[in-house]
Structure formats: structure tokens, C-alpha cells
Amino acid sequence: MNAAVLPEPATFGAYSCEKLFLDVYQHFLDTMCVEPALTQWVDRLDVRRATQWRAERGVGRWKHEIEADRGAARRYLEDHEARFEEFRRRFFMIDLFRENDARFNLTLTPIEA
């Protein structure tokens, strides 16, 4: 097909779903898992559901509770191995197609290397 369109540069090429996933996840690490993006992400989360639930009931939150929740949110976001596995399972629909777990057995190691 490349020869029919234009020999150089190549117009068409192969791009596997594994490569797509790894490229997208690398971009996620490079943009969302670095400062100041990580702090902004935690600030946006700010455990809104818990805050909203308490506000609706007239219950305030102590500063140490808010800081503890923010710390937990940051630890959750910084757990790259767990997030990688979570995203891999969703991207390759492993819950619906269990055979994809073995078929797309990717790890975080090659990305950070």
C-alpha cells in the first residue's frame, strides 16, 4: 500500500494494541505522575465525596482528616504498579475475556527502563 500511495515516507504501518497501550501509559506517567500535575490531581480529588457527604449532614472535617485523605489519595496515585495493572485489565477487557490476561501479559518494567 505504501508503494501505491507514496514510497517515502511510509504512509501505512503496523501498530499493535500492546504498543498503543504502552505508549499511552508512558504518556500518562510523563504528564500526570510528575509535579505539579500530581499535586493538582490530588487537590482536585480532595476526597470530594466524603466532603460533600459531611457537608450535607452538617458535619465538618478536621484538618488532620483532610490531610490524611489527601495523603491516601497521593499514595493511591503514586502506586504505579497497581495503576498499571488496573489500566491493563480495563484496556484489554480482562474482566470480560479472561484469556486476555495471558495474551496481553505486559508489565510496567519495560516502560520505566
C-alpha positions as CSV (number, residue, x, y, z in Angstrom):
1,M,0.0,0.0,0.0
2,N,2.9,2.4,0.8
3,A,4.2,1.9,-2.8
4,A,0.8,2.7,-4.3
5,V,0.5,5.9,-2.3
6,L,3.9,7.4,-1.9
7,P,7.0,5.3,-1.3
8,E,8.7,7.7,1.2
9,P,7.8,8.5,3.9
10,A,5.7,5.4,4.7
11,T,2.0,6.3,5.0
12,F,0.9,3.0,6.5
13,G,2.5,0.8,9.2
14,A,1.7,-1.7,11.8
15,Y,0.9,-0.6,15.4
16,S,-0.1,-3.3,17.8
17,C,-2.5,-2.8,20.7
18,E,0.3,-3.7,23.1
19,K,2.4,-0.8,21.7
20,L,-0.6,1.5,21.8
21,F,-1.2,0.7,25.5
22,L,2.4,1.1,26.4
23,D,2.7,4.4,24.6
24,V,-0.5,5.8,26.2
25,Y,0.6,4.7,29.6
26,Q,4.1,6.2,29.2
27,H,2.4,9.5,28.3
28,F,0.2,9.2,31.4
29,L,3.4,8.7,33.5
30,D,5.2,11.6,31.9
31,T,2.3,14.1,32.2
32,M,0.1,13.1,35.1
33,C,2.5,11.4,37.5
34,V,5.0,14.3,37.9
35,E,4.9,17.5,39.8
36,P,3.0,19.9,39.6
37,A,0.4,17.7,37.8
38,L,0.3,15.2,40.7
39,T,-0.4,17.8,43.3
40,Q,-3.1,19.4,41.2
41,W,-4.7,16.0,40.7
42,V,-4.7,15.3,44.5
43,D,-6.1,18.8,45.0
44,R,-8.9,18.2,42.5
45,L,-9.8,14.8,44.2
46,D,-9.7,16.3,47.7
47,V,-11.9,13.4,48.6
48,R,-14.9,15.4,47.3
49,R,-17.5,12.7,48.0
50,A,-16.6,12.5,51.7
51,T,-16.5,16.3,52.0
52,Q,-19.9,16.6,50.2
53,W,-21.4,13.8,52.3
54,R,-20.3,15.5,55.5
55,A,-21.4,19.0,54.3
56,E,-24.9,17.7,53.5
57,R,-25.2,16.4,57.1
58,G,-23.7,19.5,58.7
59,V,-20.6,17.6,59.9
60,G,-17.3,19.4,59.5
61,R,-13.9,17.9,58.8
62,W,-10.8,18.3,60.9
63,K,-7.7,19.5,59.1
64,H,-5.9,16.3,60.0
65,E,-8.7,14.3,58.4
66,I,-8.4,16.2,55.2
67,E,-4.6,15.8,55.2
68,A,-4.9,12.1,55.9
69,D,-7.3,11.7,53.0
70,R,-5.0,13.7,50.7
71,G,-2.1,11.5,51.7
72,A,-4.1,8.4,51.0
73,A,-5.1,9.8,47.6
74,R,-1.5,10.6,46.7
75,R,-0.3,7.1,47.8
76,Y,-3.0,5.6,45.6
77,L,-2.0,7.7,42.6
78,E,1.7,7.1,43.1
79,D,1.3,3.3,43.3
80,H,2.3,2.9,39.6
81,E,2.4,-0.9,39.6
82,A,-1.2,-1.1,40.9
83,R,-2.4,1.6,38.5
84,F,-0.6,-0.1,35.6
85,E,-2.3,-3.4,36.4
86,E,-5.7,-1.7,36.8
87,F,-5.4,0.1,33.5
88,R,-4.1,-3.0,31.7
89,R,-7.1,-5.1,33.0
90,R,-9.5,-2.4,31.7
91,F,-7.8,-1.7,28.4
92,F,-7.6,-5.3,27.4
93,M,-11.1,-6.1,28.9
94,I,-9.8,-8.9,31.0
95,D,-12.9,-9.0,33.1
96,L,-14.9,-9.9,30.0
97,F,-12.3,-12.0,28.2
98,R,-10.2,-13.9,30.8
99,E,-7.9,-15.3,28.2
100,N,-6.6,-11.8,27.5
101,D,-4.8,-11.9,30.8
102,A,-2.3,-14.4,29.5
103,R,-2.4,-13.0,25.9
104,F,-1.6,-9.4,27.0
105,N,0.8,-10.2,29.8
106,L,2.5,-6.8,30.0
107,T,4.5,-5.4,32.9
108,L,5.5,-1.9,34.0
109,T,9.2,-2.7,33.9
110,P,9.8,-2.1,30.2
111,I,8.1,1.3,30.4
112,E,10.3,2.7,33.2
113,A,13.5,1.2,31.9
